[in-house]
């Protein structure tokens, strides 16, 4: 078993102590365990910390058929699967053949406030925020003193507080980026007493920024694998600042450069081979990944995460055993023709000098949404190690590939883009050098190096480096290409040739169920 920070054994115990989102934000206790029992010592606090992390990688406490969330199929309720669908199916990178509830609305950018996948993501993010808020309420200096927790144990719990504050800031960034104006709750709010107030996007930007800046000096430069570090905080700040003009109307490109520089100046370095970043042993000797969601095919059994990304990208004709999933191959998600075209690929895939072009198939065109072979398959995630040995899995389906939430190349490309957008503290020559570091790894030599750089070049490089990693919708919005008719892809707007859609769709709707239940919420414009 991987070192999973003992997340999943701890989570099994904590499932009984933490409430579940059975009706959006309505939380109900399920047993008689009290906070005084759960938080009696350092071990108890670490178990709750583990649950906060586990909420990224599990759907519920009882495995693949169980979910912390109500009203959604457990198999689709994992954070990464929900987030990936929202970020990739709405973009020029991915499309899904399955006619499951909500999927085609994302494929076509025709989503409404009743989309179950968007509601699931919204609730999943708020669920993790709720866990963090409870931890913070129970870990104040006053609470620790009352429980006779002092000295090194108290100091350790204080460090935990900084980590969970990052997790909360990250989820508020997700809500800000995707939903704009969500409900806002912190440890200062009592659960179930008063309905959460709504926060405006620009105000939420200020809150996320202030939290990340406050915890930056408190976080450790290194930590147990899969846990938050100073580098993760700095890279999220760089990402936040790079998108500031979208969130607030005011650019902060100099700040984006500053925080990209901090990450680049840290202890991270590029993995020697791009493909190794997405294999089952990517938790070892990987100095590039700054923060990951950790999965284990025997212990984190759900149908989301990298199990979804691997299985849904292949079908039975592709020999699932070659991808380390002899019992899998779901035939669901594949690329829109616009993604391989960025690599210069049209028609069948054979080979490409850029090693990041990891595709399979004979037809890149998308003529029929319902046909899995209409479009190349992205085979980036493989449940085998570097020696091509399949990872252990109790049924040949669940995967052990950790998913990188943050890795060093984002700092390189944030730097390059922010400089090109006028950010101070950097140089164009340095930006070109950072892009060439990625291209040199991709090509295996200097043959792919560039001598000049513009914003469209950086956007293309981001697609090549990060496709299938959940960046694309956010990137296209920042580049004014997401809803606009000037940039099209197959079935954008529900039309085979593509069409522009309403500008309000750059922000998703708040779920109608929550708007009805909470009179403090005003639906986003257009919905």
C-alpha positions as CSV (number, residue, x, y, z in Angstrom):
1,X,0.0,0.0,0.0
2,X,1.2,3.5,-0.8
3,X,1.9,6.0,2.0
4,X,-1.6,7.6,2.0
5,X,-1.1,9.5,5.2
6,X,-3.1,6.7,6.7
7,X,-6.0,8.6,5.3
8,X,-8.4,5.8,4.6
9,X,-8.2,3.8,7.8
10,X,-8.7,7.1,9.8
11,X,-11.5,8.1,7.5
12,X,-13.4,4.9,8.3
13,X,-13.4,5.8,12.0
14,X,-14.3,9.5,11.4
15,X,-17.2,8.8,9.0
16,X,-19.3,8.2,12.1
17,X,-18.3,11.5,13.7
18,X,-18.8,13.9,10.7
19,X,-22.1,14.7,9.1
20,X,-23.1,14.0,5.5
21,X,-24.5,16.4,2.9
22,X,-27.8,14.6,2.5
23,X,-29.7,17.8,1.4
24,X,-27.1,20.1,0.0
25,X,-26.0,22.1,3.1
26,X,-28.4,20.4,5.7
27,X,-26.1,18.3,7.9
28,X,-27.4,15.6,10.3
29,X,-25.4,13.8,13.0
30,X,-25.5,10.0,12.6
31,X,-24.3,8.8,16.1
32,X,-23.6,9.7,19.6
33,X,-19.8,10.3,19.4
34,X,-19.0,13.7,20.7
35,X,-16.3,16.2,19.9
36,X,-14.8,15.6,23.4
37,X,-14.2,12.0,22.4
38,X,-13.0,12.6,18.9
39,X,-10.7,15.5,19.7
40,X,-9.3,14.1,23.0
41,X,-5.7,13.9,21.8
42,X,-3.3,14.5,19.0
43,X,-4.2,11.2,17.4
44,X,-7.9,12.2,17.2
45,X,-7.0,15.5,15.6
46,X,-4.8,13.8,13.0
47,X,-7.7,11.5,12.1
48,X,-10.0,14.5,11.4
49,X,-7.2,16.0,9.4
50,X,-7.0,12.8,7.5
51,X,-10.8,13.0,6.8
52,X,-10.3,16.5,5.3
53,X,-7.7,15.1,2.9
54,X,-9.7,11.9,2.2
55,X,-12.6,14.0,1.0
56,X,-10.6,14.6,-2.1
57,X,-10.1,10.9,-2.9
58,X,-13.1,9.1,-1.6
59,X,-16.9,9.3,-2.2
60,X,-17.9,8.1,1.3
61,X,-16.7,6.0,4.2
62,X,-17.9,2.6,2.9
63,X,-16.2,2.4,-0.4
64,X,-17.4,2.7,-4.0
65,X,-21.1,2.3,-3.4
66,X,-21.3,4.9,-0.7
67,X,-21.3,8.8,-0.9
68,X,-21.1,11.6,1.5
69,X,-23.5,13.5,-0.8
70,X,-27.2,12.9,-1.3
71,X,-29.1,13.0,-4.6
72,X,-26.2,11.9,-6.8
73,X,-25.0,8.5,-7.9
74,X,-22.1,7.5,-5.6
75,X,-19.9,6.5,-8.6
76,X,-20.0,10.0,-10.0
77,X,-19.7,11.9,-6.6
78,X,-15.9,11.9,-6.3
79,X,-14.3,15.4,-6.3
80,X,-11.9,14.8,-9.2
81,X,-14.5,13.2,-11.5
82,X,-16.9,16.0,-10.9
83,X,-14.2,18.7,-11.3
84,X,-12.8,17.1,-14.4
85,X,-16.2,16.9,-16.1
86,X,-16.8,20.6,-15.4
87,X,-13.4,21.7,-16.6
88,X,-12.8,19.4,-19.6
89,X,-16.2,18.4,-21.1
90,X,-17.2,22.0,-21.4
91,X,-14.0,22.8,-23.3
92,X,-12.2,22.0,-26.6
93,X,-10.3,19.0,-25.0
94,X,-12.9,16.4,-24.0
95,X,-16.2,14.9,-24.9
96,X,-18.2,12.0,-23.4
97,X,-20.3,9.4,-25.1
98,X,-22.3,8.4,-22.0
99,X,-25.9,9.7,-21.9
100,X,-25.8,9.9,-18.1
101,X,-27.7,12.7,-16.4
102,X,-25.9,16.1,-17.0
103,X,-23.2,14.8,-19.3
104,X,-24.5,16.1,-22.6
105,X,-25.4,19.5,-21.1
106,X,-21.6,19.8,-20.3
107,X,-20.6,18.4,-23.8
108,X,-22.8,21.1,-25.4
109,X,-22.4,24.0,-22.9
110,X,-26.1,24.0,-22.4
111,X,-26.1,23.3,-18.6
112,X,-28.8,24.6,-16.4
113,X,-29.2,25.1,-12.6
114,X,-30.6,21.5,-12.4
115,X,-27.4,19.9,-13.8
116,X,-26.7,17.1,-11.3
117,X,-22.9,17.0,-12.0
118,X,-22.5,20.7,-11.3
119,X,-24.7,20.3,-8.2
120,X,-22.5,17.5,-7.0
121,X,-19.3,19.5,-7.5
122,X,-20.8,22.5,-5.7
123,X,-21.9,20.3,-2.8
124,X,-18.6,18.3,-2.6
125,X,-16.6,21.5,-2.3
126,X,-18.9,22.8,0.4
127,X,-18.7,19.5,2.2
128,X,-14.9,19.7,2.4
129,X,-15.2,23.3,3.6
130,X,-17.6,22.1,6.3
131,X,-15.1,19.5,7.6
132,X,-12.4,22.1,7.7
133,X,-14.6,24.6,9.6
134,X,-15.4,22.0,12.2
135,X,-11.7,21.2,12.6
136,X,-10.9,24.8,13.1
137,X,-13.6,25.3,15.7
138,X,-12.2,22.4,17.7
139,X,-8.6,23.3,17.5
140,X,-8.5,26.8,18.9
141,X,-5.9,27.5,21.7
142,X,-8.8,27.6,24.1
143,X,-10.1,24.2,23.1
144,X,-6.6,22.7,23.2
145,X,-6.0,24.1,26.7
146,X,-9.3,22.8,28.0
147,X,-8.4,19.3,26.8
148,X,-4.9,19.5,28.4
149,X,-3.2,19.4,25.0
150,X,0.0,21.4,25.3
151,X,3.6,21.5,24.1
152,X,4.7,19.7,21.0
153,X,1.2,18.2,20.5
154,X,-0.4,21.6,20.5
155,X,2.2,22.9,18.1
156,X,1.6,20.0,15.8
157,X,-2.2,20.7,15.8
158,X,-1.5,24.3,15.0
159,X,0.4,23.2,11.9
160,X,-2.6,21.1,11.0
161,X,-4.7,24.2,11.1
162,X,-2.6,25.9,8.4
163,X,-3.0,22.8,6.2
164,X,-6.8,22.7,6.5
165,X,-7.0,26.4,5.9
166,X,-5.3,25.8,2.6
167,X,-7.7,23.0,1.7
168,X,-10.6,25.4,2.5
169,X,-9.0,28.2,0.4
170,X,-8.5,25.7,-2.5
171,X,-12.2,24.7,-2.4
172,X,-13.3,28.3,-2.2
173,X,-11.0,29.0,-5.2
174,X,-12.9,26.1,-7.0
175,X,-16.3,27.7,-6.1
176,X,-15.1,31.2,-7.1
177,X,-13.7,30.0,-10.4
178,X,-16.6,27.8,-11.4
179,X,-19.7,29.3,-9.6
180,X,-18.6,32.9,-9.0
181,X,-20.8,33.8,-6.1
182,X,-21.3,30.9,-3.8
183,X,-22.6,30.7,-0.2
184,X,-19.9,31.5,2.3
185,X,-19.3,29.8,5.7
186,X,-16.3,29.7,8.0
187,X,-15.7,28.3,11.5
188,X,-17.5,31.4,12.8
189,X,-20.8,30.2,11.5
190,X,-22.9,27.7,13.5
191,X,-24.2,24.9,11.4
192,X,-27.9,24.9,10.9
193,X,-28.6,28.1,12.9
194,X,-28.5,30.7,10.1
195,X,-28.5,30.0,6.4
196,X,-25.2,30.9,4.8
197,X,-24.9,34.3,3.3
198,X,-23.8,34.7,-0.3
199,X,-20.4,36.2,-1.2
200,X,-19.6,38.1,-4.3
201,X,-16.8,36.8,-6.5
202,X,-14.5,39.8,-6.0
203,X,-14.9,39.6,-2.2
204,X,-14.2,35.9,-2.3
205,X,-11.0,36.6,-4.2
206,X,-9.9,38.9,-1.4
207,X,-10.8,36.2,1.2
208,X,-8.9,33.4,-0.6
209,X,-5.9,35.7,-1.1
210,X,-5.8,36.8,2.5
211,X,-6.0,33.2,3.7
212,X,-3.2,32.0,1.5
213,X,-1.0,34.9,2.4
214,X,-1.7,34.4,6.1
215,X,-0.7,30.7,6.1
216,X,2.3,31.0,3.7
217,X,4.9,31.6,6.5
218,X,3.3,28.9,8.7
219,X,3.4,26.0,6.2
220,X,6.3,23.7,6.0
221,X,8.6,23.7,2.9
222,X,8.3,19.9,2.9
223,X,5.7,17.6,4.4
224,X,4.5,14.0,4.4
225,X,3.6,12.9,0.8
226,X,0.2,14.1,-0.3
227,X,0.0,16.9,2.3
228,X,0.0,20.6,1.8
229,X,3.3,22.5,1.7
230,X,4.4,26.1,1.3
231,X,4.9,25.5,-2.4
232,X,1.3,24.5,-2.9
233,X,0.2,27.7,-1.2
234,X,2.5,29.8,-3.4
235,X,1.4,28.1,-6.6
236,X,-2.3,28.6,-5.8
237,X,-1.5,32.2,-5.2
238,X,0.2,32.5,-8.6
239,X,-2.9,30.8,-10.2
240,X,-5.2,33.2,-8.3
241,X,-3.3,36.2,-9.4
242,X,-3.0,35.0,-13.1
243,X,-6.8,34.9,-13.2
244,X,-7.4,38.0,-11.1
245,X,-8.7,40.1,-14.1
246,X,-11.4,37.4,-14.6
247,X,-12.4,37.3,-11.0
248,X,-12.2,41.0,-10.1
249,X,-11.7,43.0,-13.3
250,X,-8.2,44.1,-12.1
251,X,-5.0,42.3,-13.4
252,X,-2.4,41.1,-10.9
253,X,0.2,39.8,-13.3
254,X,3.2,41.1,-11.3
255,X,2.0,39.2,-8.3
256,X,1.5,36.1,-10.5
257,X,5.2,36.4,-11.5
258,X,6.3,36.9,-7.9
259,X,4.6,33.7,-6.7
260,X,5.6,31.7,-9.7
261,X,9.2,32.7,-8.9
262,X,8.8,31.5,-5.3
263,X,7.8,28.1,-6.5
264,X,10.5,27.9,-9.1
265,X,13.0,28.9,-6.4
266,X,11.9,26.0,-4.2
267,X,13.2,22.4,-4.1
268,X,11.1,21.2,-7.0
269,X,12.5,19.9,-10.4
270,X,11.1,18.3,-13.5
271,X,10.6,14.6,-13.6
272,X,13.0,13.2,-16.2
273,X,10.1,11.6,-18.3
274,X,6.7,13.2,-18.8
275,X,4.9,9.8,-19.0
276,X,6.1,8.8,-15.6
277,X,4.0,11.5,-14.0
278,X,0.9,9.5,-14.7
279,X,1.8,6.0,-13.8
280,X,1.0,4.0,-10.7
281,X,4.4,4.6,-9.1
282,X,4.3,8.3,-9.6
283,X,4.5,8.7,-5.8
284,X,8.2,7.8,-5.9
285,X,11.1,9.8,-7.0
286,X,8.9,12.6,-8.3
287,X,10.2,16.0,-7.4
288,X,7.9,17.8,-9.8
289,X,4.5,17.2,-8.1
290,X,3.8,19.8,-5.4
291,X,0.5,18.4,-4.2
292,X,-1.5,15.3,-5.3
293,X,-4.7,13.5,-4.6
294,X,-3.6,10.0,-3.7
295,X,-5.3,6.8,-4.8
296,X,-4.7,3.1,-4.1
297,X,-6.5,0.4,-6.1
298,X,-7.0,-1.7,-3.0
299,X,-7.9,0.9,-0.4
300,X,-9.5,3.9,-2.2
301,X,-12.2,2.2,-4.2
302,X,-14.5,4.5,-6.0
303,X,-15.4,5.1,-9.6
304,X,-14.0,8.6,-9.8
305,X,-10.4,9.9,-9.7
306,X,-7.8,8.3,-11.8
307,X,-9.9,5.1,-11.9
308,X,-12.4,7.1,-14.0
309,X,-9.7,8.9,-16.1
310,X,-8.0,5.6,-17.0
311,X,-11.1,3.3,-17.5
312,X,-13.2,5.9,-19.3
313,X,-10.5,6.6,-21.8
314,X,-10.2,3.1,-23.2
315,X,-12.6,0.3,-24.3
316,X,-12.3,-3.4,-24.6
317,X,-10.8,-3.2,-28.1
318,X,-7.8,-1.4,-26.7
319,X,-6.7,-4.3,-24.5
320,X,-7.4,-2.9,-21.0
321,X,-4.7,-5.2,-19.6
322,X,-2.1,-3.2,-21.4
323,X,-3.2,-0.2,-19.3
324,X,-3.1,-2.2,-16.0
325,X,-6.9,-2.6,-15.8
326,X,-7.7,-6.1,-17.1
327,X,-11.2,-5.9,-15.6
328,X,-11.9,-2.4,-17.0
329,X,-12.3,-0.3,-20.1
330,X,-15.5,1.7,-20.0
331,X,-15.3,3.5,-23.4
332,X,-16.6,6.9,-22.3
333,X,-14.3,10.0,-22.8
334,X,-12.2,10.9,-25.7
335,X,-10.7,14.1,-27.3
336,X,-12.3,16.6,-29.4
337,X,-10.3,17.0,-32.7
338,X,-9.1,20.4,-31.5
339,X,-6.8,18.8,-28.9
340,X,-4.7,16.6,-31.1
341,X,-4.7,19.4,-33.7
342,X,-2.7,21.5,-31.2
343,X,0.0,18.8,-31.6
344,X,-0.3,18.9,-35.4
345,X,-2.3,15.7,-35.5
346,X,-5.3,15.1,-37.7
347,X,-6.7,11.7,-38.8
348,X,-5.1,8.6,-37.3
349,X,-2.5,8.8,-34.5
350,X,0.8,7.1,-35.2
351,X,3.5,9.0,-33.5
352,X,4.6,12.5,-32.6
353,X,8.0,14.1,-31.8
354,X,6.3,15.6,-28.7
355,X,6.2,12.8,-26.2
356,X,3.2,14.5,-24.4
357,X,1.0,13.5,-27.4
358,X,-0.3,10.3,-25.8
359,X,-3.3,9.3,-27.9
360,X,-4.8,6.2,-29.5
361,X,-7.1,5.8,-32.5
362,X,-7.5,6.1,-36.2
363,X,-10.0,9.0,-36.4
364,X,-9.5,12.4,-34.7
365,X,-12.7,13.9,-36.1
366,X,-15.9,14.0,-34.0
367,X,-18.8,13.3,-36.3
368,X,-21.1,11.6,-33.7
369,X,-21.0,12.4,-30.0
370,X,-22.5,9.0,-29.2
371,X,-19.6,7.0,-31.0
372,X,-16.6,6.5,-28.7
373,X,-14.2,5.9,-31.7
374,X,-15.1,9.3,-33.2
375,X,-12.1,11.1,-31.7
376,X,-8.7,10.0,-30.5
377,X,-8.5,8.6,-27.0
378,X,-6.1,10.2,-24.5
379,X,-4.1,7.5,-22.9
380,X,-2.1,9.7,-20.5
381,X,-3.1,7.8,-17.3
382,X,-2.0,4.1,-17.1
383,X,-2.3,1.8,-14.1
384,X,1.2,0.4,-14.5
385,X,4.6,1.3,-13.1
386,X,7.7,2.4,-14.9
387,X,8.6,-1.3,-15.5
388,X,5.1,-1.7,-17.1
389,X,4.0,-3.9,-14.2
390,X,0.3,-3.5,-13.4
391,X,-0.5,-2.0,-10.0
392,X,-2.4,-4.2,-7.5
393,X,-6.2,-3.9,-7.8
394,X,-8.8,-6.1,-6.1
395,X,-10.9,-6.3,-9.3
396,X,-8.6,-5.1,-12.1
397,X,-10.5,-1.8,-12.4
398,X,-9.5,0.5,-9.5
399,X,-6.3,2.4,-10.1
400,X,-3.3,3.4,-8.0
401,X,-2.3,6.5,-9.9
402,X,-2.0,9.7,-7.9
403,X,-3.4,12.8,-9.5
404,X,-1.2,15.9,-9.5
405,X,-3.2,18.9,-8.4
406,X,-0.1,21.2,-8.6
407,X,3.2,20.6,-10.3
408,X,6.2,22.7,-11.2
409,X,5.4,23.3,-14.9
410,X,2.4,25.4,-13.9
411,X,4.8,27.9,-12.3
412,X,6.9,28.0,-15.5
413,X,3.9,28.7,-17.7
414,X,2.2,31.1,-15.2
415,X,5.5,33.1,-15.2
416,X,5.6,33.1,-19.0
417,X,2.0,34.2,-19.5
418,X,2.1,36.8,-16.7
419,X,5.3,38.4,-18.2
420,X,3.6,38.5,-21.6
421,X,0.6,40.2,-20.0
422,X,2.8,42.9,-18.7
423,X,3.7,41.6,-15.3
424,X,6.9,43.0,-13.7
425,X,9.7,41.1,-12.0
426,X,10.4,38.8,-15.0
427,X,11.8,38.8,-18.5
428,X,10.8,37.5,-21.8
429,X,14.1,35.6,-22.2
430,X,13.5,33.8,-18.9
431,X,9.9,33.0,-20.0
432,X,11.2,31.4,-23.2
433,X,13.8,29.4,-21.2
434,X,11.1,28.0,-19.0
435,X,8.9,27.0,-21.9
436,X,11.9,25.4,-23.5
437,X,12.6,23.3,-20.4
438,X,9.2,21.7,-20.9
439,X,9.7,21.3,-24.6
440,X,13.2,19.9,-24.2
441,X,11.8,17.2,-21.9
442,X,8.9,16.5,-24.4
443,X,11.1,16.2,-27.4
444,X,14.1,14.6,-25.7
445,X,16.5,17.2,-27.2
446,X,16.6,20.8,-28.4
447,X,14.7,20.2,-31.6
448,X,11.4,21.6,-30.3
449,X,12.9,24.7,-28.7
450,X,11.4,28.1,-29.5
451,X,13.2,31.4,-29.9
452,X,10.1,33.7,-29.5
453,X,6.9,33.5,-27.5
454,X,3.4,35.1,-27.6
455,X,0.3,34.5,-25.5
456,X,-1.2,32.0,-28.0
457,X,2.0,30.0,-27.8
458,X,1.6,29.8,-24.0
459,X,-2.0,28.7,-24.3
460,X,-1.0,26.0,-26.7
461,X,1.8,24.9,-24.4
462,X,-0.6,24.7,-21.5
463,X,-2.8,22.4,-23.5
464,X,0.1,20.1,-24.4
465,X,1.4,20.1,-20.9
466,X,-1.8,19.9,-18.9
467,X,-4.5,18.2,-21.1
468,X,-6.8,15.9,-19.1
469,X,-5.6,17.6,-15.8
470,X,-8.6,20.0,-15.4
471,X,-7.1,23.3,-16.5
472,X,-8.7,24.0,-19.8
473,X,-12.0,25.7,-19.1
474,X,-10.3,28.2,-16.8
475,X,-7.6,28.8,-19.4
476,X,-10.0,29.4,-22.2
477,X,-12.0,31.9,-20.1
478,X,-8.9,33.8,-19.3
479,X,-8.1,34.0,-23.0
480,X,-11.6,35.0,-24.0
481,X,-12.1,31.8,-26.0
482,X,-14.6,29.8,-23.9
483,X,-18.0,31.2,-24.9
484,X,-17.0,33.4,-27.9
485,X,-17.9,32.6,-31.4
486,X,-14.4,33.5,-32.6
487,X,-13.0,30.2,-31.3
488,X,-14.9,27.0,-32.0
489,X,-14.6,23.3,-31.4
490,X,-16.8,20.3,-32.4
491,X,-20.2,20.4,-30.8
492,X,-19.6,23.6,-28.9
493,X,-23.1,25.0,-28.3
494,X,-24.6,21.7,-29.4
495,X,-23.8,22.2,-33.1
496,X,-21.4,19.8,-34.9
497,X,-19.4,22.7,-36.4
498,X,-19.5,24.6,-33.1
499,X,-21.0,28.0,-32.3
500,X,-20.6,30.7,-29.8
501,X,-22.7,30.5,-26.7
502,X,-24.0,33.1,-24.2
503,X,-21.3,34.9,-22.3
504,X,-23.0,34.2,-18.9
505,X,-22.0,30.5,-19.3
506,X,-18.4,31.3,-18.3
507,X,-19.8,31.0,-14.8
508,X,-21.9,28.0,-13.8
509,X,-25.3,28.3,-12.2
510,X,-25.8,27.8,-8.5
511,X,-27.9,24.6,-8.0
512,X,-31.6,25.4,-8.1
513,X,-32.2,23.2,-5.0
514,X,-29.9,25.4,-2.9
515,X,-31.2,28.7,-4.3
516,X,-34.7,27.5,-3.3
517,X,-33.6,26.3,0.1
518,X,-31.5,29.4,1.0
519,X,-33.2,32.8,0.5
520,X,-29.9,34.5,0.9
521,X,-28.8,33.2,-2.5
522,X,-29.3,35.1,-5.8
523,X,-28.9,33.0,-8.9
524,X,-26.1,33.9,-11.2
525,X,-27.2,36.0,-14.2
526,X,-28.6,34.2,-17.2
527,X,-29.9,31.1,-15.3
